[in-house]
Amino acid sequence: MSLRGYRWIEVVKGKRGGRPTIKGTRITVDDILEMLANGWSVEEIAEELEVPLEAVYEAIRFASNVVKRANLVA
C-alpha cells in the first residue's frame, strides 16, 4: 500500500512485518534511522543501500511525522 504524501514509502502486508519500507526494496524506515543513529550521513546511506537520496530524506520525514503523532504517557 502506498502512503498518501509519500513517493518512496510503502507498507506491504507480510513484507518486513508490515513495517514501512522504501518502495521496491526490503529496506525499512527503521533501518535508515539505525544507520543515522550510528553516524552515517544521508549520502552514505543512499549510496550503501543503493536508493535515491530523496528516499532517505523521505524516510526521515516519515519517522518525524510518526513521532509527532505519538501520544506518550508520562
All heavy atoms as TSV, in Angstrom:
chain	resi	resn	atom	element	x	y	z
A	1	MET	N	N	0.848	-1.172	0.000
A	1	MET	CA	C	0.000	0.000	0.000
A	1	MET	C	C	0.900	1.243	0.000
A	1	MET	O	O	1.790	1.387	0.824
A	1	MET	CB	C	-0.874	-0.020	1.252
A	1	MET	CG	C	-1.463	1.318	1.605
A	1	MET	SD	S	-2.555	1.346	3.050
A	1	MET	CE	C	-1.478	0.859	4.361
A	2	SER	N	N	0.670	2.102	-0.957
A	2	SER	CA	C	1.371	3.382	-0.983
A	2	SER	C	C	0.744	4.301	0.051
A	2	SER	O	O	-0.451	4.208	0.336
A	2	SER	CB	C	1.268	4.015	-2.364
A	2	SER	OG	O	1.968	3.261	-3.307
A	3	LEU	N	N	1.540	5.165	0.607
A	3	LEU	CA	C	1.047	6.102	1.615
A	3	LEU	C	C	0.902	7.480	0.981
A	3	LEU	O	O	1.841	7.972	0.341
A	3	LEU	CB	C	2.014	6.154	2.802
A	3	LEU	CG	C	2.244	4.821	3.506
A	3	LEU	CD1	C	3.322	4.957	4.561
A	3	LEU	CD2	C	0.959	4.330	4.134
A	4	ARG	N	N	-0.251	8.076	1.151
A	4	ARG	CA	C	-0.514	9.391	0.568
A	4	ARG	C	C	0.506	10.407	1.071
A	4	ARG	O	O	0.780	10.474	2.264
A	4	ARG	CB	C	-1.927	9.828	0.930
A	4	ARG	CG	C	-2.442	10.890	-0.005
A	4	ARG	CD	C	-3.905	11.063	0.149
A	4	ARG	NE	N	-4.100	12.201	1.050
A	4	ARG	CZ	C	-5.251	12.542	1.561
A	4	ARG	NH1	N	-6.303	11.813	1.328
A	4	ARG	NH2	N	-5.348	13.587	2.323
A	5	GLY	N	N	1.058	11.152	0.149
A	5	GLY	CA	C	2.036	12.168	0.503
A	5	GLY	C	C	3.462	11.664	0.517
A	5	GLY	O	O	4.381	12.432	0.785
A	6	TYR	N	N	3.649	10.378	0.227
A	6	TYR	CA	C	4.986	9.787	0.222
A	6	TYR	C	C	5.221	9.071	-1.106
A	6	TYR	O	O	4.493	8.147	-1.450
A	6	TYR	CB	C	5.161	8.799	1.376
A	6	TYR	CG	C	5.098	9.465	2.719
A	6	TYR	CD1	C	3.914	9.489	3.442
A	6	TYR	CD2	C	6.209	10.088	3.252
A	6	TYR	CE1	C	3.839	10.108	4.673
A	6	TYR	CE2	C	6.151	10.717	4.489
A	6	TYR	CZ	C	4.965	10.723	5.187
A	6	TYR	OH	O	4.894	11.344	6.403
A	7	ARG	N	N	6.229	9.488	-1.811
A	7	ARG	CA	C	6.561	8.877	-3.093
A	7	ARG	C	C	7.354	7.588	-2.918
A	7	ARG	O	O	7.220	6.655	-3.698
A	7	ARG	CB	C	7.366	9.883	-3.918
A	7	ARG	CG	C	7.823	9.365	-5.237
A	7	ARG	CD	C	8.574	10.418	-6.013
A	7	ARG	NE	N	9.141	9.813	-7.209
A	7	ARG	CZ	C	10.154	10.307	-7.882
A	7	ARG	NH1	N	10.700	11.425	-7.484
A	7	ARG	NH2	N	10.606	9.700	-8.945
A	8	TRP	N	N	8.187	7.534	-1.878
A	8	TRP	CA	C	9.144	6.436	-1.718
A	8	TRP	C	C	8.793	5.442	-0.631
A	8	TRP	O	O	9.473	4.428	-0.485
A	8	TRP	CB	C	10.545	7.003	-1.444
A	8	TRP	CG	C	11.078	7.777	-2.595
A	8	TRP	CD1	C	11.126	9.145	-2.722
A	8	TRP	CD2	C	11.633	7.263	-3.797
A	8	TRP	NE1	N	11.671	9.502	-3.926
A	8	TRP	CE2	C	12.002	8.346	-4.604
A	8	TRP	CE3	C	11.857	5.972	-4.276
A	8	TRP	CZ2	C	12.576	8.200	-5.852
A	8	TRP	CZ3	C	12.437	5.827	-5.518
A	8	TRP	CH2	C	12.791	6.926	-6.298
A	9	ILE	N	N	7.775	5.686	0.164
A	9	ILE	CA	C	7.463	4.823	1.299
A	9	ILE	C	C	6.212	3.992	0.994
A	9	ILE	O	O	5.226	4.512	0.482
A	9	ILE	CB	C	7.215	5.646	2.584
A	9	ILE	CG1	C	8.361	6.630	2.856
A	9	ILE	CG2	C	6.966	4.739	3.787
A	9	ILE	CD1	C	9.689	5.996	3.170
A	10	GLU	N	N	6.261	2.711	1.344
A	10	GLU	CA	C	5.098	1.838	1.195
A	10	GLU	C	C	5.026	0.882	2.373
A	10	GLU	O	O	6.020	0.649	3.069
A	10	GLU	CB	C	5.160	1.045	-0.118
A	10	GLU	CG	C	6.269	0.021	-0.166
A	10	GLU	CD	C	6.319	-0.758	-1.477
A	10	GLU	OE1	O	5.444	-0.593	-2.334
A	10	GLU	OE2	O	7.268	-1.550	-1.631
A	11	VAL	N	N	3.830	0.332	2.589
A	11	VAL	CA	C	3.615	-0.702	3.594
A	11	VAL	C	C	2.972	-1.876	2.868
A	11	VAL	O	O	1.929	-1.719	2.238
A	11	VAL	CB	C	2.708	-0.199	4.742
A	11	VAL	CG1	C	2.405	-1.330	5.712
A	11	VAL	CG2	C	3.355	0.974	5.456
A	12	VAL	N	N	3.631	-3.032	2.939
A	12	VAL	CA	C	3.138	-4.225	2.255
A	12	VAL	C	C	2.966	-5.327	3.289
A	12	VAL	O	O	3.924	-5.685	3.990
A	12	VAL	CB	C	4.124	-4.682	1.151
A	12	VAL	CG1	C	3.631	-5.949	0.485
A	12	VAL	CG2	C	4.348	-3.570	0.136
A	13	LYS	N	N	1.747	-5.832	3.395
A	13	LYS	CA	C	1.454	-6.906	4.347
A	13	LYS	C	C	2.408	-8.076	4.104
A	13	LYS	O	O	2.583	-8.528	2.971
A	13	LYS	CB	C	0.000	-7.360	4.166
A	13	LYS	CG	C	-0.433	-8.389	5.162
A	13	LYS	CD	C	-1.886	-8.761	4.952
A	13	LYS	CE	C	-2.278	-9.849	5.921
A	13	LYS	NZ	N	-3.673	-10.236	5.730
A	14	GLY	N	N	3.037	-8.542	5.166
A	14	GLY	CA	C	3.949	-9.672	5.079
A	14	GLY	C	C	5.370	-9.318	4.685
A	14	GLY	O	O	6.259	-10.166	4.715
A	15	LYS	N	N	5.609	-8.080	4.306
A	15	LYS	CA	C	6.954	-7.640	3.933
A	15	LYS	C	C	7.568	-6.904	5.112
A	15	LYS	O	O	7.061	-5.860	5.529
A	15	LYS	CB	C	6.877	-6.724	2.716
A	15	LYS	CG	C	8.208	-6.250	2.187
A	15	LYS	CD	C	7.939	-5.385	0.954
A	15	LYS	CE	C	9.162	-4.875	0.304
A	15	LYS	NZ	N	8.831	-3.982	-0.818
A	16	ARG	N	N	8.625	-7.497	5.677
A	16	ARG	CA	C	9.315	-6.927	6.837
A	16	ARG	C	C	8.331	-6.636	7.974
A	16	ARG	O	O	8.379	-5.593	8.622
A	16	ARG	CB	C	10.096	-5.667	6.466
A	16	ARG	CG	C	11.252	-5.825	5.493
A	16	ARG	CD	C	12.419	-6.640	5.995
A	16	ARG	NE	N	12.977	-6.209	7.242
A	16	ARG	CZ	C	14.049	-5.430	7.362
A	16	ARG	NH1	N	14.676	-4.994	6.301
A	16	ARG	NH2	N	14.491	-5.110	8.553
A	17	GLY	N	N	7.400	-7.565	8.185
A	17	GLY	CA	C	6.453	-7.447	9.284
A	17	GLY	C	C	5.445	-6.325	9.112
A	17	GLY	O	O	4.855	-5.866	10.090
A	18	GLY	N	N	5.259	-5.865	7.880
A	18	GLY	CA	C	4.311	-4.781	7.639
A	18	GLY	C	C	4.850	-3.412	8.010
A	18	GLY	O	O	4.103	-2.436	8.048
A	19	ARG	N	N	6.153	-3.354	8.287
A	19	ARG	CA	C	6.754	-2.057	8.620
A	19	ARG	C	C	6.941	-1.238	7.339
A	19	ARG	O	O	7.069	-1.794	6.250
A	19	ARG	CB	C	8.090	-2.265	9.332
A	19	ARG	CG	C	7.908	-3.005	10.643
A	19	ARG	CD	C	9.101	-2.984	11.581
A	19	ARG	NE	N	10.414	-3.025	11.032
A	19	ARG	CZ	C	11.154	-4.135	10.856
A	19	ARG	NH1	N	10.657	-5.313	11.182
A	19	ARG	NH2	N	12.368	-4.065	10.389
A	20	PRO	N	N	6.975	0.094	7.452
A	20	PRO	CA	C	7.166	0.933	6.262
A	20	PRO	C	C	8.544	0.695	5.649
A	20	PRO	O	O	9.558	0.677	6.360
A	20	PRO	CB	C	7.026	2.362	6.771
A	20	PRO	CG	C	6.892	2.293	8.241
A	20	PRO	CD	C	6.784	0.881	8.664
A	21	THR	N	N	8.555	0.512	4.328
A	21	THR	CA	C	9.792	0.263	3.598
A	21	THR	C	C	9.936	1.246	2.441
A	21	THR	O	O	8.962	1.881	2.030
A	21	THR	CB	C	9.822	-1.166	3.010
A	21	THR	OG1	O	8.697	-1.338	2.151
A	21	THR	CG2	C	9.806	-2.228	4.087
A	22	ILE	N	N	11.146	1.314	1.916
A	22	ILE	CA	C	11.384	2.063	0.683
A	22	ILE	C	C	10.797	1.231	-0.451
A	22	ILE	O	O	11.055	0.029	-0.541
A	22	ILE	CB	C	12.898	2.290	0.459
A	22	ILE	CG1	C	13.540	3.042	1.639
A	22	ILE	CG2	C	13.138	3.022	-0.860
A	22	ILE	CD1	C	12.977	4.408	1.903
A	23	LYS	N	N	9.979	1.839	-1.289
A	23	LYS	CA	C	9.295	1.124	-2.377
A	23	LYS	C	C	10.264	0.276	-3.184
A	23	LYS	O	O	11.352	0.721	-3.541
A	23	LYS	CB	C	8.602	2.102	-3.315
A	23	LYS	CG	C	7.282	2.584	-2.808
A	23	LYS	CD	C	6.581	3.423	-3.846
A	23	LYS	CE	C	5.300	3.963	-3.229
A	23	LYS	NZ	N	4.659	4.932	-4.082
A	24	GLY	N	N	9.827	-0.962	-3.439
A	24	GLY	CA	C	10.602	-1.857	-4.272
A	24	GLY	C	C	11.796	-2.487	-3.590
A	24	GLY	O	O	12.609	-3.147	-4.237
A	25	THR	N	N	11.929	-2.271	-2.264
A	25	THR	CA	C	13.046	-2.832	-1.507
A	25	THR	C	C	12.526	-3.482	-0.231
A	25	THR	O	O	11.336	-3.410	0.067
A	25	THR	CB	C	14.076	-1.750	-1.098
A	25	THR	OG1	O	13.541	-0.974	-0.011
A	25	THR	CG2	C	14.434	-0.837	-2.252
A	26	ARG	N	N	13.419	-4.068	0.516
A	26	ARG	CA	C	13.093	-4.571	1.856
A	26	ARG	C	C	13.732	-3.677	2.926
A	26	ARG	O	O	13.843	-4.048	4.082
A	26	ARG	CB	C	13.561	-6.019	1.999
A	26	ARG	CG	C	12.790	-6.975	1.065
A	26	ARG	CD	C	13.140	-8.421	1.256
A	26	ARG	NE	N	13.008	-8.901	2.614
A	26	ARG	CZ	C	11.862	-9.224	3.220
A	26	ARG	NH1	N	10.725	-9.089	2.570
A	26	ARG	NH2	N	11.861	-9.680	4.445
A	27	ILE	N	N	14.143	-2.490	2.538
A	27	ILE	CA	C	14.785	-1.537	3.446
A	27	ILE	C	C	13.706	-0.788	4.213
A	27	ILE	O	O	12.872	-0.101	3.610
A	27	ILE	CB	C	15.668	-0.546	2.663
A	27	ILE	CG1	C	16.741	-1.292	1.880
A	27	ILE	CG2	C	16.275	0.481	3.608
A	27	ILE	CD1	C	17.387	-0.469	0.797
A	28	THR	N	N	13.718	-0.918	5.536
A	28	THR	CA	C	12.703	-0.250	6.351
A	28	THR	C	C	13.162	1.150	6.761
A	28	THR	O	O	14.348	1.467	6.748
A	28	THR	CB	C	12.402	-1.051	7.634
A	28	THR	OG1	O	13.594	-1.124	8.418
A	28	THR	CG2	C	11.883	-2.441	7.322
A	29	VAL	N	N	12.173	1.943	7.137
A	29	VAL	CA	C	12.466	3.271	7.673
A	29	VAL	C	C	13.365	3.129	8.893
A	29	VAL	O	O	14.329	3.887	9.065
A	29	VAL	CB	C	11.158	4.026	8.001
A	29	VAL	CG1	C	11.438	5.292	8.799
A	29	VAL	CG2	C	10.388	4.342	6.723
A	30	ASP	N	N	13.093	2.127	9.736
A	30	ASP	CA	C	13.932	1.985	10.937
A	30	ASP	C	C	15.349	1.537	10.597
A	30	ASP	O	O	16.292	1.856	11.333
A	30	ASP	CB	C	13.279	1.102	12.012
A	30	ASP	CG	C	12.792	-0.230	11.520
A	30	ASP	OD1	O	11.843	-0.239	10.728
A	30	ASP	OD2	O	13.338	-1.249	11.949
A	31	ASP	N	N	15.558	0.828	9.469
A	31	ASP	CA	C	16.925	0.516	9.026
A	31	ASP	C	C	17.695	1.819	8.782
A	31	ASP	O	O	18.847	1.968	9.192
A	31	ASP	CB	C	16.932	-0.290	7.721
A	31	ASP	CG	C	16.410	-1.707	7.862
A	31	ASP	OD1	O	16.477	-2.276	8.973
A	31	ASP	OD2	O	15.946	-2.257	6.837
A	32	ILE	N	N	17.032	2.751	8.124
A	32	ILE	CA	C	17.658	4.037	7.814
A	32	ILE	C	C	17.926	4.826	9.088
A	32	ILE	O	O	19.004	5.399	9.268
A	32	ILE	CB	C	16.793	4.829	6.812
A	32	ILE	CG1	C	16.838	4.106	5.455
A	32	ILE	CG2	C	17.247	6.275	6.690
A	32	ILE	CD1	C	15.891	4.634	4.416
A	33	LEU	N	N	16.960	4.845	10.006
A	33	LEU	CA	C	17.156	5.554	11.275
A	33	LEU	C	C	18.311	4.963	12.069
A	33	LEU	O	O	19.099	5.692	12.688
A	33	LEU	CB	C	15.878	5.529	12.108
A	33	LEU	CG	C	14.676	6.274	11.533
A	33	LEU	CD1	C	13.473	6.103	12.441
A	33	LEU	CD2	C	14.995	7.736	11.301
A	34	GLU	N	N	18.423	3.643	12.050
A	34	GLU	CA	C	19.520	2.966	12.749
A	34	GLU	C	C	20.867	3.404	12.180
A	34	GLU	O	O	21.815	3.665	12.923
A	34	GLU	CB	C	19.352	1.451	12.612
A	34	GLU	CG	C	20.360	0.641	13.374
A	34	GLU	CD	C	20.020	0.489	14.846
A	34	GLU	OE1	O	18.847	0.630	15.212
A	34	GLU	OE2	O	20.958	0.239	15.622
A	35	MET	N	N	20.956	3.483	10.873
A	35	MET	CA	C	22.208	3.913	10.239
A	35	MET	C	C	22.529	5.359	10.612
A	35	MET	O	O	23.683	5.687	10.905
A	35	MET	CB	C	22.117	3.742	8.721
A	35	MET	CG	C	22.055	2.278	8.291
A	35	MET	SD	S	21.766	2.057	6.532
A	35	MET	CE	C	23.466	2.154	5.939
A	36	LEU	N	N	21.511	6.217	10.621
A	36	LEU	CA	C	21.724	7.610	11.040
A	36	LEU	C	C	22.217	7.675	12.480
A	36	LEU	O	O	23.148	8.423	12.801
A	36	LEU	CB	C	20.430	8.414	10.905
A	36	LEU	CG	C	20.013	8.804	9.503
A	36	LEU	CD1	C	18.575	9.292	9.504
A	36	LEU	CD2	C	20.947	9.861	8.937
A	37	ALA	N	N	21.613	6.872	13.348
A	37	ALA	CA	C	21.999	6.848	14.760
A	37	ALA	C	C	23.429	6.365	14.940
A	37	ALA	O	O	24.085	6.721	15.924
A	37	ALA	CB	C	21.041	5.956	15.552
A	38	ASN	N	N	23.904	5.576	13.985
A	38	ASN	CA	C	25.272	5.063	14.058
A	38	ASN	C	C	26.278	5.953	13.333
A	38	ASN	O	O	27.421	5.548	13.111
A	38	ASN	CB	C	25.334	3.638	13.512
A	38	ASN	CG	C	24.764	2.653	14.502
A	38	ASN	OD1	O	25.150	2.637	15.666
A	38	ASN	ND2	N	23.826	1.831	14.064
A	39	GLY	N	N	25.834	7.158	12.952
A	39	GLY	CA	C	26.771	8.143	12.422
A	39	GLY	C	C	26.897	8.216	10.907
A	39	GLY	O	O	27.726	8.966	10.395
A	40	TRP	N	N	26.098	7.453	10.187
A	40	TRP	CA	C	26.150	7.517	8.724
A	40	TRP	C	C	25.523	8.827	8.248
A	40	TRP	O	O	24.550	9.300	8.826
A	40	TRP	CB	C	25.356	6.374	8.111
A	40	TRP	CG	C	25.915	5.006	8.321
A	40	TRP	CD1	C	26.136	4.372	9.506
A	40	TRP	CD2	C	26.300	4.081	7.313
A	40	TRP	NE1	N	26.620	3.110	9.287
A	40	TRP	CE2	C	26.736	2.906	7.945
A	40	TRP	CE3	C	26.301	4.118	5.924
A	40	TRP	CZ2	C	27.177	1.794	7.244
A	40	TRP	CZ3	C	26.737	3.014	5.226
A	40	TRP	CH2	C	27.178	1.869	5.890
A	41	SER	N	N	26.033	9.391	7.176
A	41	SER	CA	C	25.402	10.559	6.565
A	41	SER	C	C	24.301	10.078	5.625
A	41	SER	O	O	24.297	8.912	5.201
A	41	SER	CB	C	26.431	11.375	5.769
A	41	SER	OG	O	26.825	10.683	4.592
A	42	VAL	N	N	23.388	10.973	5.258
A	42	VAL	CA	C	22.317	10.582	4.340
A	42	VAL	C	C	22.893	10.162	2.989
A	42	VAL	O	O	22.393	9.228	2.358
A	42	VAL	CB	C	21.243	11.682	4.181
A	42	VAL	CG1	C	20.391	11.800	5.417
A	42	VAL	CG2	C	21.852	13.002	3.810
A	43	GLU	N	N	23.953	10.811	2.581
A	43	GLU	CA	C	24.600	10.459	1.317
A	43	GLU	C	C	25.202	9.060	1.383
A	43	GLU	O	O	25.077	8.266	0.439
A	43	GLU	CB	C	25.686	11.483	0.956
A	43	GLU	CG	C	25.159	12.856	0.607
A	43	GLU	CD	C	24.870	13.731	1.823
A	43	GLU	OE1	O	25.173	13.339	2.975
A	43	GLU	OE2	O	24.311	14.829	1.609
A	44	GLU	N	N	25.849	8.734	2.503
A	44	GLU	CA	C	26.434	7.400	2.675
A	44	GLU	C	C	25.353	6.317	2.682
A	44	GLU	O	O	25.529	5.245	2.106
A	44	GLU	CB	C	27.236	7.329	3.979
A	44	GLU	CG	C	28.506	8.137	3.966
A	44	GLU	CD	C	29.151	8.255	5.348
A	44	GLU	OE1	O	28.432	8.263	6.363
A	44	GLU	OE2	O	30.389	8.338	5.386
A	45	ILE	N	N	24.236	6.613	3.335
A	45	ILE	CA	C	23.136	5.649	3.406
A	45	ILE	C	C	22.580	5.382	2.011
A	45	ILE	O	O	22.406	4.227	1.612
A	45	ILE	CB	C	22.029	6.153	4.356
A	45	ILE	CG1	C	22.552	6.202	5.795
A	45	ILE	CG2	C	20.787	5.265	4.260
A	45	ILE	CD1	C	21.644	6.932	6.763
A	46	ALA	N	N	22.315	6.448	1.271
A	46	ALA	CA	C	21.771	6.291	-0.081
A	46	ALA	C	C	22.715	5.472	-0.952
A	46	ALA	O	O	22.281	4.570	-1.679
A	46	ALA	CB	C	21.516	7.663	-0.709
A	47	GLU	N	N	23.987	5.750	-0.853
A	47	GLU	CA	C	24.971	5.017	-1.654
A	47	GLU	C	C	25.064	3.555	-1.228
A	47	GLU	O	O	25.031	2.650	-2.065
A	47	GLU	CB	C	26.346	5.684	-1.524
A	47	GLU	CG	C	27.391	5.057	-2.401
A	47	GLU	CD	C	28.720	5.790	-2.345
A	47	GLU	OE1	O	28.733	7.014	-2.124
A	47	GLU	OE2	O	29.751	5.119	-2.517
A	48	GLU	N	N	25.142	3.313	0.063
A	48	GLU	CA	C	25.268	1.946	0.581
A	48	GLU	C	C	24.041	1.094	0.257
A	48	GLU	O	O	24.161	-0.064	-0.117
A	48	GLU	CB	C	25.496	1.978	2.091
A	48	GLU	CG	C	25.575	0.621	2.749
A	48	GLU	CD	C	26.825	-0.176	2.399
A	48	GLU	OE1	O	27.827	0.426	1.938
A	48	GLU	OE2	O	26.796	-1.402	2.579
A	49	LEU	N	N	22.859	1.676	0.415
A	49	LEU	CA	C	21.622	0.929	0.206
A	49	LEU	C	C	21.136	0.962	-1.247
A	49	LEU	O	O	20.159	0.306	-1.586
A	49	LEU	CB	C	20.518	1.458	1.132
A	49	LEU	CG	C	20.803	1.354	2.631
A	49	LEU	CD1	C	19.658	1.954	3.426
A	49	LEU	CD2	C	21.064	-0.082	3.043
A	50	GLU	N	N	21.843	1.759	-2.058
A	50	GLU	CA	C	21.502	1.896	-3.480
A	50	GLU	C	C	20.061	2.355	-3.678
A	50	GLU	O	O	19.283	1.763	-4.433
A	50	GLU	CB	C	21.791	0.599	-4.238
A	50	GLU	CG	C	23.253	0.209	-4.188
A	50	GLU	CD	C	23.565	-1.095	-4.915
A	50	GLU	OE1	O	22.638	-1.782	-5.381
A	50	GLU	OE2	O	24.755	-1.419	-5.004
A	51	VAL	N	N	19.714	3.421	-2.949
A	51	VAL	CA	C	18.404	4.057	-3.084
A	51	VAL	C	C	18.633	5.542	-3.346
A	51	VAL	O	O	19.687	6.082	-3.012
A	51	VAL	CB	C	17.518	3.864	-1.820
A	51	VAL	CG1	C	17.217	2.395	-1.583
A	51	VAL	CG2	C	18.143	4.500	-0.597
A	52	PRO	N	N	17.651	6.210	-3.931
A	52	PRO	CA	C	17.806	7.651	-4.167
A	52	PRO	C	C	17.943	8.425	-2.853
A	52	PRO	O	O	17.337	8.062	-1.837
A	52	PRO	CB	C	16.520	8.043	-4.886
A	52	PRO	CG	C	15.956	6.775	-5.406
A	52	PRO	CD	C	16.392	5.702	-4.463
A	53	LEU	N	N	18.702	9.473	-2.899
A	53	LEU	CA	C	18.869	10.341	-1.738
A	53	LEU	C	C	17.511	10.833	-1.237
A	53	LEU	O	O	17.266	10.904	-0.036
A	53	LEU	CB	C	19.768	11.518	-2.117
A	53	LEU	CG	C	20.226	12.454	-1.028
A	53	LEU	CD1	C	21.003	11.712	0.053
A	53	LEU	CD2	C	21.093	13.557	-1.618
A	54	GLU	N	N	16.609	11.121	-2.171
A	54	GLU	CA	C	15.266	11.590	-1.807
A	54	GLU	C	C	14.520	10.554	-0.962
A	54	GLU	O	O	13.725	10.920	-0.093
A	54	GLU	CB	C	14.444	11.905	-3.067
A	54	GLU	CG	C	14.984	13.052	-3.884
A	54	GLU	CD	C	16.140	12.635	-4.817
A	54	GLU	OE1	O	16.356	11.416	-5.037
A	54	GLU	OE2	O	16.840	13.531	-5.304
A	55	ALA	N	N	14.761	9.275	-1.207
A	55	ALA	CA	C	14.102	8.217	-0.428
A	55	ALA	C	C	14.574	8.238	1.019
A	55	ALA	O	O	13.788	8.016	1.946
A	55	ALA	CB	C	14.358	6.853	-1.060
A	56	VAL	N	N	15.852	8.510	1.220
A	56	VAL	CA	C	16.397	8.578	2.584
A	56	VAL	C	C	15.788	9.775	3.310
A	56	VAL	O	O	15.324	9.651	4.453
A	56	VAL	CB	C	17.939	8.665	2.570
A	56	VAL	CG1	C	18.483	8.813	3.986
A	56	VAL	CG2	C	18.538	7.438	1.891
A	57	TYR	N	N	15.760	10.926	2.658
A	57	TYR	CA	C	15.146	12.108	3.281
A	57	TYR	C	C	13.664	11.881	3.571
A	57	TYR	O	O	13.155	12.298	4.609
A	57	TYR	CB	C	15.315	13.343	2.390
A	57	TYR	CG	C	16.681	13.959	2.478
A	57	TYR	CD1	C	17.512	14.040	1.365
A	57	TYR	CD2	C	17.170	14.475	3.681
A	57	TYR	CE1	C	18.766	14.607	1.446
A	57	TYR	CE2	C	18.426	15.051	3.769
A	57	TYR	CZ	C	19.219	15.115	2.652
A	57	TYR	OH	O	20.460	15.681	2.737
A	58	GLU	N	N	12.983	11.193	2.672
A	58	GLU	CA	C	11.566	10.933	2.899
A	58	GLU	C	C	11.350	9.983	4.075
A	58	GLU	O	O	10.397	10.138	4.839
A	58	GLU	CB	C	10.919	10.365	1.640
A	58	GLU	CG	C	9.422	10.313	1.758
A	58	GLU	CD	C	8.759	10.037	0.434
A	58	GLU	OE1	O	8.626	10.977	-0.357
A	58	GLU	OE2	O	8.379	8.866	0.222
A	59	ALA	N	N	12.226	9.013	4.250
A	59	ALA	CA	C	12.135	8.106	5.398
A	59	ALA	C	C	12.288	8.882	6.703
A	59	ALA	O	O	11.576	8.627	7.682
A	59	ALA	CB	C	13.202	7.013	5.299
A	60	ILE	N	N	13.180	9.850	6.712
A	60	ILE	CA	C	13.373	10.689	7.901
A	60	ILE	C	C	12.118	11.521	8.159
A	60	ILE	O	O	11.652	11.621	9.299
A	60	ILE	CB	C	14.612	11.594	7.737
A	60	ILE	CG1	C	15.881	10.738	7.633
A	60	ILE	CG2	C	14.718	12.583	8.903
A	60	ILE	CD1	C	17.095	11.502	7.138
A	61	ARG	N	N	11.556	12.088	7.107
A	61	ARG	CA	C	10.328	12.880	7.245
A	61	ARG	C	C	9.175	12.013	7.749
A	61	ARG	O	O	8.415	12.425	8.634
A	61	ARG	CB	C	9.958	13.520	5.896
A	61	ARG	CG	C	8.711	14.387	5.958
A	61	ARG	CD	C	8.505	15.180	4.677
A	61	ARG	NE	N	8.284	14.370	3.496
A	61	ARG	CZ	C	7.090	13.944	3.080
A	61	ARG	NH1	N	5.997	14.232	3.772
A	61	ARG	NH2	N	6.972	13.230	1.980
A	62	PHE	N	N	9.070	10.789	7.221
A	62	PHE	CA	C	8.027	9.866	7.668
A	62	PHE	C	C	8.167	9.585	9.161
A	62	PHE	O	O	7.199	9.663	9.915
A	62	PHE	CB	C	8.096	8.560	6.866
A	62	PHE	CG	C	7.101	7.543	7.310
A	62	PHE	CD1	C	5.813	7.550	6.819
A	62	PHE	CD2	C	7.441	6.571	8.238
A	62	PHE	CE1	C	4.879	6.616	7.242
A	62	PHE	CE2	C	6.524	5.629	8.673
A	62	PHE	CZ	C	5.235	5.655	8.167
A	63	ALA	N	N	9.386	9.258	9.593
A	63	ALA	CA	C	9.626	8.956	11.007
A	63	ALA	C	C	9.300	10.161	11.889
A	63	ALA	O	O	8.701	10.012	12.958
A	63	ALA	CB	C	11.072	8.519	11.211
A	64	SER	N	N	9.663	11.335	11.437
A	64	SER	CA	C	9.369	12.552	12.192
A	64	SER	C	C	7.864	12.733	12.349
A	64	SER	O	O	7.377	13.056	13.444
A	64	SER	CB	C	9.974	13.757	11.478
A	64	SER	OG	O	9.589	14.947	12.106
A	65	ASN	N	N	7.118	12.503	11.285
A	65	ASN	CA	C	5.658	12.639	11.357
A	65	ASN	C	C	5.033	11.606	12.280
A	65	ASN	O	O	4.077	11.905	12.992
A	65	ASN	CB	C	5.054	12.555	9.959
A	65	ASN	CG	C	5.320	13.800	9.150
A	65	ASN	OD1	O	5.515	14.881	9.697
A	65	ASN	ND2	N	5.349	13.659	7.842
A	66	VAL	N	N	5.569	10.396	12.301
A	66	VAL	CA	C	5.059	9.371	13.210
A	66	VAL	C	C	5.291	9.782	14.663
A	66	VAL	O	O	4.394	9.668	15.502
A	66	VAL	CB	C	5.705	7.988	12.904
A	66	VAL	CG1	C	5.398	6.988	14.006
A	66	VAL	CG2	C	5.236	7.474	11.565
A	67	VAL	N	N	6.477	10.279	14.954
A	67	VAL	CA	C	6.798	10.692	16.324
A	67	VAL	C	C	5.915	11.857	16.751
A	67	VAL	O	O	5.446	11.905	17.892
A	67	VAL	CB	C	8.300	11.050	16.446
A	67	VAL	CG1	C	8.605	11.726	17.764
A	67	VAL	CG2	C	9.159	9.814	16.275
A	68	LYS	N	N	5.662	12.777	15.856
A	68	LYS	CA	C	4.802	13.925	16.177
A	68	LYS	C	C	3.387	13.500	16.563
A	68	LYS	O	O	2.731	14.152	17.357
A	68	LYS	CB	C	4.730	14.892	14.997
A	68	LYS	CG	C	5.990	15.670	14.784
A	68	LYS	CD	C	5.864	16.527	13.540
A	68	LYS	CE	C	7.182	17.197	13.219
A	68	LYS	NZ	N	7.125	17.922	11.930
A	69	ARG	N	N	2.926	12.375	15.993
A	69	ARG	CA	C	1.571	11.899	16.274
A	69	ARG	C	C	1.482	10.986	17.492
A	69	ARG	O	O	0.391	10.654	17.918
A	69	ARG	CB	C	1.035	11.153	15.060
A	69	ARG	CG	C	0.741	12.053	13.916
A	69	ARG	CD	C	-0.016	11.312	12.827
A	69	ARG	NE	N	0.187	12.007	11.567
A	69	ARG	CZ	C	0.694	11.453	10.482
A	69	ARG	NH1	N	1.028	10.197	10.468
A	69	ARG	NH2	N	0.851	12.166	9.399
A	70	ALA	N	N	2.610	10.562	18.001
A	70	ALA	CA	C	2.611	9.607	19.124
A	70	ALA	C	C	2.125	10.296	20.397
A	70	ALA	O	O	2.490	11.431	20.690
A	70	ALA	CB	C	4.018	9.049	19.342
A	71	ASN	N	N	1.290	9.592	21.143
A	71	ASN	CA	C	0.815	10.081	22.436
A	71	ASN	C	C	1.503	9.271	23.527
A	71	ASN	O	O	1.203	8.096	23.707
A	71	ASN	CB	C	-0.708	9.918	22.555
A	71	ASN	CG	C	-1.446	10.843	21.628
A	71	ASN	OD1	O	-1.081	12.014	21.493
A	71	ASN	ND2	N	-2.473	10.350	20.982
A	72	LEU	N	N	2.434	9.905	24.205
A	72	LEU	CA	C	3.160	9.228	25.273
A	72	LEU	C	C	2.572	9.597	26.615
A	72	LEU	O	O	2.170	10.736	26.849
A	72	LEU	CB	C	4.642	9.613	25.223
A	72	LEU	CG	C	5.352	9.328	23.899
A	72	LEU	CD1	C	6.788	9.828	23.960
A	72	LEU	CD2	C	5.322	7.841	23.588
A	73	VAL	N	N	2.530	8.639	27.499
A	73	VAL	CA	C	2.023	8.879	28.848
A	73	VAL	C	C	3.215	8.936	29.775
A	73	VAL	O	O	4.014	7.998	29.845
A	73	VAL	CB	C	1.054	7.743	29.267
A	73	VAL	CG1	C	0.572	7.974	30.684
A	73	VAL	CG2	C	-0.105	7.660	28.296
A	74	ALA	N	N	3.337	10.060	30.478
A	74	ALA	CA	C	4.482	10.231	31.381
A	74	ALA	C	C	4.139	9.711	32.760
A	74	ALA	O	O	3.047	9.685	33.209
A	74	ALA	CB	C	4.859	11.696	31.470
